[in-house]
Structures are given as structure tokens and as C-alpha cells.
Amino acid sequence: MESPEITKITVEVNINASIDLVWECFNSPEHVVKWNAASEDWHTPRASNDLRVGGQFNNRMEAKDGSFGFDFIGVYSEVIAHQKISYTMEDGRTADIFFEKDGSGTKLKEVFVAETENSVELQKGGWQAILDSFKKYIESL
């Protein structure tokens, strides 16, 4: 039996902030709850993060009207401070996040395995919107 083709999606953003600040705000739950949403009608009311190989993160993502929500959970397989984070999601898909110094700013890139329920365009748009929200948040600090 042939295995289905694996589709990887890449989203990225250039942030006008130091790599130290980007790393801190991307990984600290007290910051995650302030930026982790793909649209204004969603939010992350709580987050936890054990940033180490074998550690787990859990970001509770919900529609602000309470109509829908889910826990976005992953287990870290690689953590290289200020450079790279890799994790596996509950459904077995993987993601890699790259932090790269870019002049006085930081380039943040995420590469993740697409799921099969939603279109690649929808998934890319949602993950990009979250990165754009992160950029807006961190550049407003």
C-alpha cells in the first residue's frame, strides 16, 4: 500500500526585533496568550510550555464567542536556543521553526506537514496569519 504524499508548508516573517526578544516572546506562555491567534475573533486564553527535548507545549485556542476551541499540543524533538525548534503534533505531523538573525532584525520561518482535512491554502493562510500577529505584537513592545 502506498503512503500518501507528504505536503510541507512554509510560512515566514521578518521581524524588526532582536533574535533574543523574538525567542523569548515566541516561547514564553505569558507572551503566547497575547499574540497566538489567526484572526481577531480568536484568542489563546491559556498556554504552557516546557521548552526542552521531550517537553510539551499546550496552547488552548478558542473562538472568542466560545463556539469552538481546541488544544494545540506538541512534543519537542529538537531545541537549539535562538536557532531551531522541532516538534511533533498529537496527530503525528511535524513542524520545524527556524530563528535567523537578519541584520538588526530576525527572520522567523515555520515548515510544517500539512493535514488532510483543510486545503493547503487555508492552512498556509492560518499559520501565516498567526506569524503576522506575532510580528505585530512583538514590534509593538
C-alpha positions in Angstrom: 0.0 0.0 0.0 1.4 3.4 -1.0 1.6 6.0 1.7 0.0 9.4 0.9 2.2 12.2 -0.4 3.5 14.4 2.4 2.9 18.1 1.8 5.1 20.5 3.7 4.0 24.2 4.0 6.4 27.1 4.7 5.4 30.4 6.3 7.8 33.1 7.3 8.1 36.7 8.5 10.8 39.3 9.0 10.6 40.9 12.4 12.1 44.2 13.4 13.4 42.9 16.8 16.4 41.1 18.2 16.6 37.4 18.0 16.7 37.3 21.8 13.4 39.1 22.1 11.8 37.0 19.3 12.9 33.8 21.0 11.6 35.0 24.4 8.2 36.2 23.1 7.7 33.1 20.8 8.2 30.6 23.7 7.0 32.3 26.9 3.4 31.5 27.7 2.8 35.0 29.1 3.5 36.3 25.6 1.9 33.5 23.6 -1.5 34.3 25.0 -1.2 37.8 23.7 -0.4 37.0 20.0 -1.3 33.4 19.2 -4.4 33.9 17.0 -5.1 33.8 13.3 -7.9 36.4 13.4 -9.4 39.0 15.7 -12.3 36.7 16.7 -9.9 34.0 18.1 -7.6 34.0 21.1 -5.4 31.8 23.3 -6.7 32.1 26.8 -4.0 29.8 28.3 -0.7 28.4 27.2 2.0 26.2 28.8 5.5 25.4 27.5 8.2 23.0 28.7 10.9 24.0 26.1 13.2 21.0 26.1 13.6 17.8 24.1 10.7 15.6 25.3 8.9 18.6 26.8 5.4 19.6 25.7 3.6 22.7 24.9 -0.2 23.2 25.0 -1.9 26.3 23.6 -5.6 26.5 24.2 -7.1 28.2 21.1 -10.7 29.3 21.1 -13.2 31.4 19.3 -13.9 34.5 21.5 -17.6 33.8 21.3 -17.0 30.3 22.8 -18.4 28.5 19.8 -15.3 26.4 19.2 -11.9 25.6 20.7 -9.1 23.1 20.8 -5.8 22.3 22.5 -2.8 22.7 20.1 -0.3 20.3 21.7 3.2 19.2 20.6 6.2 17.4 22.0 9.7 18.8 21.3 12.2 16.6 19.4 14.9 19.3 19.0 15.6 22.6 20.7 18.6 24.7 19.8 18.4 28.0 21.6 17.9 31.0 19.3 18.1 28.8 16.2 15.7 25.9 15.8 12.7 24.2 17.4 11.2 20.9 16.1 8.1 19.2 17.4 5.6 16.5 16.7 1.9 17.3 17.0 -0.7 15.0 18.5 -1.7 13.7 15.1 1.9 12.7 14.3 2.6 15.6 12.0 5.9 17.5 12.5 7.0 21.2 12.4 10.3 23.0 12.4 10.8 26.6 13.4 13.9 28.5 12.4 15.2 31.7 14.0 17.7 33.6 11.9 19.4 36.9 12.7 18.8 39.2 9.7 20.6 42.5 10.0 19.2 44.2 13.1 16.0 42.0 12.9 15.1 38.4 12.9 13.7 36.1 10.2 11.3 33.5 11.6 10.3 30.6 9.4 8.0 27.6 10.1 7.9 24.5 8.0 5.1 22.0 8.9 3.5 18.9 7.5 0.0 19.7 6.2 -3.0 17.9 7.5 -5.6 16.4 5.1 -8.9 17.9 6.3 -8.3 21.5 5.1 -6.8 22.9 1.9 -3.1 23.7 1.7 -4.1 27.3 1.0 -6.3 27.5 4.1 -3.6 26.0 6.3 -0.9 28.3 4.9 -3.2 31.3 5.4 -4.0 30.4 9.0 -0.4 29.8 10.1 0.8 32.9 8.2 -1.9 35.0 10.0 -0.6 33.7 13.3 3.0 34.7 12.4 1.8 38.1 11.2 0.0 38.5 14.6 3.3 37.6 16.3 5.2 40.2 14.2 2.6 42.9 15.0 2.7 42.1 18.7 6.5 42.0 19.1 7.1 45.1 17.1 4.6 47.0 19.3 6.6 46.2 22.5 
